[in-house]
Amino acid sequence: MNDRTARVSIRILEKEYQVACPVEERTDLLDAAEYLNSKMREIRESGAVMGLDRIAVMAALNLSNELLKHKKTGGVGSDTEAELVDKMRLLRERVESAITRGKQMEI
């Protein structure tokens, strides 16, 4: 890790994950993790979905749906479609990596 990368500890559904990100994106990552945690808690507490993997997929689908609705109404701001796709890909990779690490820890 270099001076421009931070290792950030985030907590989602009582599990802690270490995530590397650019220093200038640390606050955004923490905000995103808090938002994701709240959405995953809502899904878990509804009782309709069981298992961390399924809860994560449902949360990702819900967040993607919110983003697409926001995009259709023109509320995307200055991000281009390519930038949004890159951000969604990065978020997906981070979630998949966190889930993989969580599975490795449970074994």
C-alpha positions in Angstrom: 0.0 0.0 0.0 1.3 3.5 -0.8 0.8 6.9 0.7 -2.2 7.5 -1.5 -4.0 4.4 -0.4 -5.8 3.9 2.9 -6.8 0.7 4.6 -10.3 1.2 5.9 -12.2 -1.0 8.4 -15.9 -1.2 7.7 -18.6 -3.1 9.5 -21.5 -4.7 7.7 -24.0 -6.9 9.5 -21.7 -7.4 12.5 -18.8 -8.5 10.2 -15.7 -6.4 9.9 -14.0 -6.0 6.5 -10.7 -4.3 5.6 -10.9 -2.4 2.3 -8.2 -0.5 0.5 -9.2 2.7 -1.2 -7.6 6.0 -2.3 -7.1 8.3 0.7 -9.4 11.0 -0.9 -12.3 8.4 -1.2 -12.1 7.2 2.5 -15.1 9.3 3.6 -17.2 8.3 0.6 -16.4 4.6 1.3 -17.4 4.9 4.9 -20.7 6.6 3.9 -21.3 3.9 1.3 -20.6 1.2 3.8 -23.0 2.8 6.3 -25.7 3.1 3.7 -25.2 -0.5 2.5 -25.3 -1.8 6.1 -28.6 0.0 6.7 -30.1 -1.5 3.5 -28.8 -5.0 4.4 -30.2 -4.7 7.9 -33.6 -3.7 6.5 -33.6 -6.8 4.3 -32.5 -9.1 7.1 -35.0 -7.7 9.5 -37.8 -8.2 7.0 -37.3 -11.9 7.4 -38.0 -12.5 3.7 -34.3 -13.3 2.8 -32.0 -15.6 4.6 -28.2 -15.8 4.3 -25.6 -13.2 3.9 -25.0 -13.9 0.2 -28.7 -13.5 -0.7 -29.1 -10.4 1.5 -26.0 -8.8 -0.3 -27.5 -9.6 -3.7 -30.9 -8.2 -2.8 -29.2 -5.0 -1.4 -27.2 -4.7 -4.6 -30.3 -5.1 -6.7 -32.2 -2.5 -4.6 -29.3 0.0 -4.8 -28.9 -0.5 -8.5 -32.7 0.1 -9.0 -32.4 3.3 -6.9 -29.5 4.4 -9.1 -31.3 3.7 -12.3 -34.5 5.5 -11.2 -32.3 8.5 -10.1 -30.6 8.4 -13.5 -33.9 8.4 -15.4 -35.1 11.5 -13.6 -31.9 13.3 -14.5 -30.5 13.4 -11.0 -27.2 11.8 -11.8 -25.2 15.0 -11.6 -21.9 15.4 -13.5 -21.0 11.7 -13.6 -21.0 10.2 -17.1 -22.5 6.8 -17.8 -19.0 5.3 -18.1 -18.0 6.7 -14.7 -21.2 5.3 -13.1 -20.6 1.9 -14.7 -17.0 2.0 -13.3 -18.2 2.9 -9.8 -20.8 0.2 -9.9 -18.2 -2.4 -11.0 -15.8 -1.3 -8.3 -18.6 -1.5 -5.7 -19.6 -5.0 -7.0 -15.9 -6.2 -6.8 -15.6 -4.8 -3.2 -18.8 -6.6 -2.1 -17.7 -9.9 -3.8 -14.3 -9.6 -2.2 -15.7 -8.9 1.2 -18.1 -11.9 0.9 -15.2 -14.2 -0.2 -13.1 -13.1 2.8 -16.1 -13.6 5.0 -16.6 -17.2 3.8 -12.9 -17.9 4.2 -13.1 -16.6 7.8 -16.1 -18.8 8.6 -14.3 -22.1 7.5 
